[in-house]
Amino acid sequence: MGLSAKLVMRQGQSLVMTPQLLQAIKLLQYSSQELSAFVEDELERNPLLQRADDSERSSPLVEAPAASATPQEGDWSRDTLGQSLEAVEREFGTDMSSSFDREPATHAPAALAELSTNAWSGVGPGGGGGSGAEAPDIEAYLTAEVNLRDHLNAQILERNVEARFLIEQIIDELDEAGYWRSTPETLAARLGTSTEKVLRALRTVQSYEPTGIGARDLAECLALQLQDINRFDPAMAKLLENLDLLARKDFTALRKICGVSHDDIVDMVREIRELEPKPGRAYGAAPVEVAIPDVYVRAAPDGSWQVELNAEALPRVLVNSSYYARITRHKPAADDKIFISNCLQNANWLTKSLEQRARTILKVAAEIARHQDGFFAHGVEHLRPLNLKTVADAISMHESTVSRVTSNKYLSCARGLFEMKYFFTASINAQNGAEGHSSQAVRFKIKQLIDAEDPGNVLSDDTLVQRLRDQNIDIARRTVAKYRESLKLGSSVERRREKISAQK
């Protein structure tokens, strides 16, 4: 049988991942802060995008029980974008989006530069007049955060070149918490100097603010801070040598080792707890982002729950069709025409993606409110088991779509602010074939039992299992131990020591 090359035509179907479809998928899992940053970037890149007027903002209301799983006109599962996304979810599953990155920015041709910058009144250079040169932002310099390295370098007063170099080397090797994880011998061998000079430079760094900086371990960090307030005595030194006993709250053993009374050991522990175990985090920590609710759940007069989107967390953009008509009316060059056509396509797709994202969040939140109505009415004890598949089947979507919608999204209700994934909990079996219990509700019951226990009769894990089974919760001992540790609650021995010590 001879081998030969030939051309064969075949017809088949395949799923094509366009950049716009990838963008719509990523928009689903963006938090409100990430979405705002993304939209701001698109507003700068695309001259056809325009912010919607604040007066046009509206927030649709939906009653949770009325949320229908049947696709309606304009719903995610009916339009082209929704069908494409659902097809992608079925084809690729839940781990697809991690491998996709945003498309690089497309730069406008030079012929459109003038129109792009002067399209809106008051937006161009100089705010509608003037030379266009911006004054330096003095406030930005005054309010800029100082990192740990700059803060320490500003305190260097050493004039000797070698000593200053060693100090700078140690500062460069500090971690975010302010600890020096290397050793004087290692640094001395690497730089070809003596260990004594490195130790002298280290002591200089440890004299800088914040106190405790440059320590090689927790005990040394605490010792430096105690020395600074003149509270480092032999008894405190022995306590720092036995921090493992302090972590286990074995105050009886600590009293014997330190040779002090019960009142003295209580005062010493109190002083240690007032110290800063990570002196560098005030300078190296990342800025804390405030959680913004994406959805509000409020009680309706008829006893149902109203689910309302937070309009402030939804960036609203419009497509400026008049600007597009104005440019095309002048018959632009071929490159300019391609660019402005791409801008129009991207703008239309972005506005539609934002609308679909908001609608999907609303549908998922409405189903959560319908399923967890006991939580909203009575508290965490009435939280019911819930998984992604249950919500996905109810609203006719894929599980991975629900997972993306609930990631980094927050729900605000009368009981506080909760991440939407909080309402998805595992089920703990009930006895006699009754309905299962939510793992979060079981954790809450364990904490209630421990908080109410008698110091003279601290509950063991086996006793907790029996108490829970008395409440129709079928749970294993290892599960109780796991939940107790997740709540940062010690074992029965540790709790007994702590409670007896608190009574003395």
N, C-alpha and C positions, 0 to 999 in steps of 0.2 A: 504494500500500500504506500503510494508516494505522498510525501508531505509538500504542501504548497501554500502560499499566502493568498487569501481571498478577502474581498469586502462583503460584509453581511449587514443588512439593515434590520434592526429590531425596534419594536415599539414597546415602551414600558413607562411606568409611572415612578416618579421619585420626588422626594421632598426637598425643595431648594430653600436654604436659609438666607434670605436677603438681609442686608444691613438694617433695614427698617424693622423687620420682624425680630431680629436680635435686640434692637433698641426697645421694642415694646415689651419683650420678655424681661429685660433688665429693669425697666421702669416699675414692674410689678413688685420687685423686692427692694426697691429703694426706700429708705426712710424719708420722712418729710424734709429733713435737713439735706440729705443727699439729692432729693428730687429738686429742691429749690436751687441748689448749686448747679445741677445739671441744666435746669431751665435757664438760669442766668447765663450760663455759657452758650446755650443755643441762641439766646437773644442777642448776644454779641456777635455770633458767627453768621446768623441768618438775617439779612435785612428785611425779609418779608414777615418776620414775627413781631408782634406788638403785644404789650401787656394789656390785658382787659381792664377796663375802668372798674374801680372798686365798687361803684354803685351797681355794677352788673352782677356782682357776686350773689349767688343764691345757694342755699343749702337744702337739698331735697330731704324730705322726711319720709320714713317708711315705718309702718308698724311691723314688729317682728313676726307676729303670727301670720301676717298677710303676705310675707315673702314667698313667692311661688317658685317652684322648681321648674315650671314649664317655661321654655324660652319665649319671651315676648318680642314684639317688634323693636329692633334697635338694640337687643340684648347682645351680650358678648358672644353667646353661642349661635346667634343668627347672622351676624354681619361677617364680612370678609375677614376682618382682622381677628375676630373671635374664632372663626373656623380655622384660620391659619395657626393661631397659637395652640388651640386644642389639638390640632394635628401634630404639631411639634412636640407637645407634651406626651402624646401617645407614642410617638416614634422614638424619642430620646430619653424619656423618663425624668427623674428628679435631679440628676447630677449634671445636667447639660450646660447650665448657664455659667458655671465656674470657668469654662474654657473659652468664653467669648470676651473680647475686649471691644471698647468703643472704636468706631472708625476714626481715623485721624481727621483733623479739621481741614475743611476745604477753604482755600483762600480766594477771595474775590478778585477777578481781573482788574487791572488798573483802570480800565474804562469806566468801571462802576464805582470806583473809590469815592469820587466826589458825591455822587447820588447817595451812596450808602451812608456817608457821614452827615449829610445835610438834609436827610429825608424828613426829619421831624423838627418842628420848631422847638428851640430850647435844648436840643440834644447835641447839637454840633459843638465844636471846640469853643470854649469861652461861654457856653450857656446861651448862645444866641447873639453874641457880640464880643468884641475885644480881640486881642491878639491870639488867643488860643493857648497861651502858655499858662500852665497851671502852677499856682504857688506851692511851695513845699509844704507838706502836711506835718506841721510841727507837733500836733497832737499824737500822730502816729509814733513819732520818736519818743515822746514823753511817756506814752502808755505801753510801749513795747516791753514784753516780758524778758527778764534777764535770766539766761540759763545758768546752770550750776558752774560750768567751766568759767564763764565770764565773771561771775560773782567772786569766785576764788582768785582768779588771775588779778582782779582789781585790788586784792589785799596783799599781793606780793610786794614786799619792801626790800628784799634781799638784793644787795649790790654786787656780790660775788657772782661772776658769770656761771661758774660750775654749779654752785649751790642753787642759783635761780633755775638753771636747766633741769636739775634733778627735781625741784619742786614742780615745775611745769610738766615733767614726765609723769609724776605721781598723780597730778590733777587730771591729766588726760586719760589715765587708766581707771579713774573712779567710775563705778556703775551709777545707774539712775538713783539708787537709794543712798549713794554717798559713801559706799564701802570700797576699800582697796583690796581686791581679791588676789593680788600678787604677793610676793615675799621680798624682803630686802636683799636676800642672797640672789634671787633670780634677776632682779633689776640691776644689781651691782655687776653680776657676770655679763649681762647683756651690754652694759654701757662701759665696762672696763674700769670700774671705780671700786672703792672700798665699801663694805657693808656699813661701816660706821657713818660714812657720809650720807648714805641712803637713809639710815635711821634718823639722822639729824634733820634731813629734809622732810621725812615723814612726820616727825614731831612738830616741825614748823607748820605743815599743812593741818595737823590736828589742832593747832592753836587758832585756826581761822574760824570765822562764823560761816554756817551754823555750827554750834557745838556738837561734837560727836562725828564730824566729818573726817574721812580718812581712816576710820576704824577697820580692822581686819575681820572682826566678827561682832556678834551682838553684845557679848559681855564687855568687850573693849569699848564699844560705842556707848553703852550705858555708864561705864566707869568714867569716861571722859566727861559726860554730862554731870555726873555726881561730883566729880572733882571740881567742876566749874562752880557748883553751888555749895562747895565745902561740906558734902555729906558722904564722902567716901571714906569710911572707917573700916577697921578689920572685920567687923561683923558683916558689913555690906559687901566686902570683898569675898567673904565666904559664900554669901548668898548668890553673888554673880557667878561663882564657880559651880553652883548647883542649880542652874536655871531649869534643868530637866525636872527637878523635884518641884519647882515653882509651877511649871507647866502642868504637872499632875496634881497640883494643889495639895501636896503632902506637907502641910504646915508643921505637923508633929516632928517629922524628920528634920525640917529646916530649923526649928527651934533648938534641937539638940546640936546640930552642926554649928549654928551661929552662936550658941550659948546665950540666948536672949529670952525674954518672957514672951507670952502670947501677944500682949499689947505692942511690944516692940516689933515683933515680926509683922504684925498687921500694919504698923506705920511704915515699915521698910517696904513692904509690898505696895502700899499705896503710893509711896514716892517713886518706885520704879514704874508703876503704871502711868504716872504723869509725865514720864520721859518720852522722847521721840525715837522710836526704833529705826526709823528711816529718815535721817536728817536731810537727805538730798531730794526727797520727793517734792518738797515745796518749790523747787526750781526745775526739776526734770519731768514733772508729771504733765501729761497731756491735758489740754483744757477740757473741762467737763461739759458735755453737751446736755442741755436740758431736754427731757423727753416731752414732746409735744403730742397731745392726743390727736389721733386721726379721726376718731369716732366718739360721739357722745351717746350714751344710753340713758334715757330719762323715762320715768313712770308716766304713763298716759292716764287721763281721768277714768277711762273705762277698765283700768287694771292691766292693760297690755304694756308693752315697752316700745317707746319711740327711739329709733336709731337715726342719728343725724350726723352727717359728715361735718367735720370742722372746716369751714370755708377758709379760715386763715391758713390752714396747712395745705391748701390746694392751690398751686400756682396756676393762674388763668392766663392763657395766651390766645391771641387771635391772628388770623392770617390777613395781612394788609393787601387785599386784592386790588385796591385802587393804585397802590404803589407799583404792583406788578403790571397793571395796564399802562401806567405812565411810562414805564421803561420799554415795554414791548411796542408801544406806539411809535417810538423813535427808531425802530428797526436797528437794534444793536448788532454788533459784530457776532460772528458765529460762536466764538468762545464765550462772549458775554451772554448770549442767548442760552447756551448750554448751562452756564452757571446759574442764571436766574430761574431756569426751568427746574434744575435740581433743588434750588432753594424752595420753590413753590411746592414741589413734591414732599420734601422733608418737613416743611411747615404743616402741610395738610396731615401728614402722617403723625406728627407729634401731637397736634391738637386732638386728633382722634384717639391716640394712645392714652393721653391724659384723661380723656373722658371715659374710656373703657376701664382704666385703672380705678377711677373713682367709683364707677358703677359696680365693679367687682368687689372692691373693699366694702361697699355698702351691703351687697348681697351676702357676703361671708359674715359680716358683723350682725346682720339681721338674723341669720341662722344660728349664730352663737347665742344671741339674746333669746331666741325662741327655745333653744335647748337648755340653756343655763338660767332659766327664769327663777329657779329656786335660789340660786346664788345672789342674784340682784335683789331678791325680796327678803331673804333671811340670812345670808352670809355664807362663809366658806364651808360650813358644815353641810350645806345642801348642794355643794358642787358635784355635778354628775360626771361620770366617765365620758370622755368624748375623744374621738380620733379624727384624723383628716378625712378618712374615707367616708365617714358618716356625713360630714358637711359637704364633701364633694358630690356624693350621690344625691343629696337633697337639692343641690342647686345645679346639678347636671354639669359639673366641671371635673377636671382631672385633679388627683390628689396633689400633684406637684404645683399646680396653679394655686390651690388653697394654701400650700406651704409657703409659696413666695408671697402671697398676699398678707399672710399673718406674720412674716418676718419683719422685725423692726417697726411694727405698727402698734399703736397704743390705743386702748379703749378707756374712756373716762366715764365713771358712773358715780352714784352717791357713795359707794364704798371705797372710792379711791381711783388711782390710775394704775392700770394693769396692761402688761404686754398681751397681745391677743393670743400668743401661744400659751399663756398661763391657763387658759380655759380648756386646753387639750391635755388631759391627764389619763394615766393608765387606770385600769379597773382592778380593784381588789375584790375578790370573790366574797359573797355573803353566804351565810349558812342557810340551809334548808331551801336552796335554790332561789333565794330572793334576788332582787336587783343588786348589782355590784356597787361598790363604793369608790369614789374618786380617791386617788392617791394623795391629793392635796388635802382632802377632807380628813383622811386617816392621819396625816402628819399633824393637822390641827388638833385632832383628838389626843394624839400622843403628847403634844405640848401641854394641853389642858390637864392631862393626868399627872404629868411631871410637876407642873406649876402648883398643883393642889396637894401634892404629897406631903406627908408628915415627916419632919426631919428625923424623928425616931423610927420611922418605918418607910425608908426609901424604897421605891418600886424597882425591882429587877426587871430585866427584859422578859423573863418568863412570866412574871406577874403582869406586865403590860400586855403580853399576848393574851392572858386569861381575861383581863379586864376588857380588852377589845372584843374578844369572842363573846363576852357577856352582852356586848352591844351588837351582836350579829355580824361581826367582821371576822372573816376567816383569814388569818394572816400568820406567816411563819416568823419564828424568832429572829432569823437573820434579816428579814425584811424590817422588823421593828428596829433592830440595831442600825441598819442602814439609814432609815428615816430619822432616827434619833441623832445620828452623827451629822446628817445633812442639816439638822436644825441647830448644830453647834452645842448640843447638850451632852454632858459627860456621862460616863457609866455610873451605875449605882454607887460604886465605891467612891468615885470622885465627887459625886453630888453629896454623899453623906459627909465626907470630909469638909466640903465647902460649907454645908449647912451647919454642922457642929461648930466650925470655926467662927461662923457669923454670929452664933448665939453667945459665944464667950466674950 
